[in-house]
Amino acid sequence: MRIVSLLPAATEWVACFGGLPDLVGRSHACDAPPGVQAVPALTHTVIEASAGSAEIDAAVRERHRRALSLFEVDLERLRALRPDVVLTQAQCEVCAVPVQEVEAALAEGDAGGPRLFSFTPTTLREVLQQALHLGRAIGRLDAAIAYLGRAERRLKQLRDVLGLHKRTDPETWPSIVCIEWLDPLMVAGHWLPEVAEMAGARALLGTKGTPSAYVSWDAIRRADPDVLAILPCGFSIDRTRRDLSALTAQPGWDRLRAVRSGRVFLFDGSAYFNRPGPRLYRAIELLAAGLHALPDDTLHTPIRPWEMQPL
């Protein structure tokens, strides 16, 4: 089978299910696992990724206002690769090439083209369900079932260490606000509230299954969470530090409960939280480590500095 993946999360699932040898094309943003960069990149973004948070947000809004795409696809090369299946999404026009654009592009080619698989989960449960559907679509359902079974057992072991069970009262858990963009401020929705729940926290402001939302600084100050998780979409920790003043310069920052107790953590949002991929399991571990001060020997692997850092 010949696979083209235009969604980083889908590329990671393909690799976890043993399908990387079948991958003949990818998006420019598909940067994991190691070795995937050798696969031809078929897209690029028209947004300058090195710009500041406010500048990126303004550029995205302007492109949307003018009904212009954020991505360009090398259609000639895509068709020349003759894929059997193309993996894409219909969830976020900022994160990856939308399925509508791929459909329109392939419709201009010959009849009998590749099958499109659109990966569009909005909750953690849907992420895992659609991962199984993806496994079936690429002919690797058994491998998908086996991988998810191992990952779920690992998650159960973590929750046993935390003493979290179905009867545990969530009101006893620490509260958390997950910040997904710095300027303007956004809090994480979709699967992130469930990721926080799996790690033993109550997510404030963000809502499960709904898009990430703009919020005011006053809303965050009123929520005054026990923990702040800073994980901007598409940013590494080093990239996040460049724009942190947009948050730390806000009035009353030093009076937040999370700041006073030293429970503000920076995460690689791009790698672990923003993508509906297999590394969400690691995201749960990382959050749990920050929330509950877990020692490394209780985790699947020790925490590395590019994954998570206290502020």
N, C-alpha and C positions, 0 to 999 in steps of 0.2 A: 504494500500500500504506500502511496506517495502522499505525504501530509504537508500542507502549508499552515502554519499557525501565525495569525496576526494579533494574538493576545498573549502577553507574557505568562499569565496564570495558566492558560491552556498549554503552553509550551512546557511548563514545569510539570503539569499532570502527565503529558505525553511521556516525558522523560522518566517519571516515577513508575509509569506502567510499562517501561521497557521499549517505548516506541521511538526513541531518539534516532536510531538508524534509518527510520522511515521519513524523518523530517527533511524536506527538500527546500523549504523556504520559511522565513520568519519575518517578524517586524523588527524595526531598529531597536525597540525597547525590550526585546526578548534577550535578556542578559544572563540567564541561569537555566540549567546548571552549567558548570565549566565545560567548555568545548562547544557550546551551542553557537558561539560567535563564528565558528567555521562554516556554518550554514548561511547561505546568501540572505542578506537583508533586503526586503522588498518595499520598505516604506521609509519615510523620514517625516519629521515634524516641521511645521513652518513657524513654530514658537521657539524663541531663543531660550533654551533651558537654563542658561547661566544668569538670566535676569533675576531681579529680586522678586519676592512673593507678590508684592503689589503690582509690579510691572507685568508679571505673568498673568495675574488675574485680569488686569486691564486688557491685555492682548487677547485673551480668550473671549472676554465679553465683546470686544470689537469684532472678532471673527464671527461670533454668533450673530451679532447685530446685522452683519452684512451677509449672513447665510453662507459663509465660507467654511470649508473644511479645515481642520487643524492638521491634517495629514495629506501626504501625497503618496500614491501607490505606483510602483513600477509595473504597470499593467502588461506591458509587452513581455517582461521577464516572468511575471506570474503565469501568463498563458503558456509560455515556452516550457515551463517546468511540468506542465500537464499533471497537476495534482488530482488525486482521487477525492480528497476532502480538504476543505478550507475551514479553519477554525477561527471564529471571530466573535463579536459581542454586539449587543444592542442596548447596553446599559449606560455607558458614559462616553460622550463624544470627546472628552478630554484625554481619557486614559488609553484608548486604542481606536483603531479604525472601526467605525460602526458597520454593522452588517448591511445596512441599506446601501452604503457606498460600494461595498464589495459586490452585492447583487447587481447594482447598476453597471458596474464595470464588466462583470462576467457576462451580463446579458448582451453586451456588444460583440461577444465572441461567437464561436461556433456552438451549435446546439449540442446537447449531451455533455455539458461541461461538468466540473466537479460538484460534489454535494457540499452544501454549506451547513456547518454546525455552529449555531449561535449559543455561546455560553453566557447566560444572563442571570445568575443567582442574586438574590437580595438578602438572604439570611444564611446563617451558617449551615442550617439543615439543607437548604437548597444547594449550597456549594457542594456538599458531599453527595447529594442526589445527582446533581448534574455531572459531577466527576465520574460517577458510574456510567451515566449515559454517554459521556465522552469516551470512556473506555470501550463501550460497546461500538461506538461509531468508528473507532480506529481498529477494531478487531482484537481488543485486548481486555475484554471484560473480566476474565479470570484473574489476570494480573491486577486489575483495578480493585477487585474484591479482596484479594490477598493483601495489597498495600494498605487499603483503608482499615482492614481488620487489625493489622499490626499497629497502625497509628492510633486506633481507638483503644487498644490495650495499653499503649503507652500513656494516653490521656487518662485512662482510669487509674493507672498507677500513680500519676501525679495528683489526681483528686483524692485518692486514698491518703497520700502523704499530707494533704491539706485538711483532711477530715471533712471533705465536702460530700454530701449525699443529698438525695432528693428531698429528704425531710429537713435539711439544714435551712434555717430561717435566713433569707437573704438580707434582712434588716440588720443582722449582726455583722455583715461583711463591710469592709471599708468602701467608701464611695470614691468614684473616679470620674474625671472628665478627660476624654480622649480628644485632643486637638489635632485636626487634620489639615488645617491651613492657618498660617500666621497673620497674613495681611491681605484681605480682611479675615477676621477670625471665623473659623468653621469648626464645628464639632462633628465627630464621626458617627455615621449611621450605618445602614445596611447590616453587615454581619459583626461589626465591631462591638456593639453592646453585648452580643452573645459570647464573643471572645472574652470580654471582660468577666462575664458571668461564669464561664468555664474556669477562669483563673481565680474566682472567688471574690468578685467585686460587684458593686452596684453602679452601673453606668448612669451618670446624670446628664441631662440635656439631650444627648443623642438618643434616637429611637430606632429600635430593631426593625429592619425591613424597609426603612424609608431612606431616601438619599441624605447624605451629609448636608448639614444646614448652617447657614451663616448665623452667628450669634453676636450679641453685643458684649463688650467687656463687662458691663454691669451684670449681665446674666451669669457670667462665670464667677464674678465676685460674690454675687448672692448665693450661688450654689456652694461655694467655698468647700470643694471636695477634700477628702483626706489625701488623695493622690492625684497628681497631674501627669498624664502621659502625652508627650509631645511627639507626634509621628506624622509630619506633613506628607501629603500624597506625592510620591515620586522623588522624595528627598532622602539622601543618606544622612547620618548624624552630622558629619562634617558640613554638609550643605545646609542643614537646619541651623547650625550654630551661626552661620552668616546672617540670618534674619531674626535671631532670637530677640533682639532689642525691640522688635515690634510687639513683643509680649512682655518682656521684663521691664520695659519703660512705662508700662501702664500704671495709672495711679492706684495705689493700694496693693501692688504686686507683693511687696514684702510682708503684707499682713495676711496673705492667704494662708490657710491652715497647712496646705501641702508644702508651701515654701518655708514656713517657720519650722516644720518638722523634718525638712530635708527629704521630702518624698516627691520630688519632681524628677522625672526620668525622660531621657531622650532615647528614641528608638529609630532604627532604620525602617521608616514607614514603607518605603518602596519595596524592600525585600520581604517584609514579614506581615504587614498589616493591610496595606491598600489593595493588594491583589487577592482575588478569591482562589488561591492556589494551595498546594500542599504545605507551604511554610506557615499557614495559619496555625498548625499544630505547634510549631516552634513559637509563634507569637503568644500563644496561651502560656507556654512555659516561661517566656521572658516576662510577661505581665505578672504571672504568679510569683516569680522571683523578686520583682520589685515590690509587690504588694505585701508579701509575707516574709521577706528577707530569707529566702530559701538558700541553703548552702549548695554549692555546685554538685556535690555528690548525690543530691536528690533529683538532679536533672538528667536528661538523656545525654547531653554534652555540656561542658562548662560554658558559661557565658563569655563571649568574646567582645572586645571593646567596640567593634564596629556594629554590634547588634544592639547594645543597650549601654547607656552611661547615665549616672546621676548628674543632675545639673550642678 
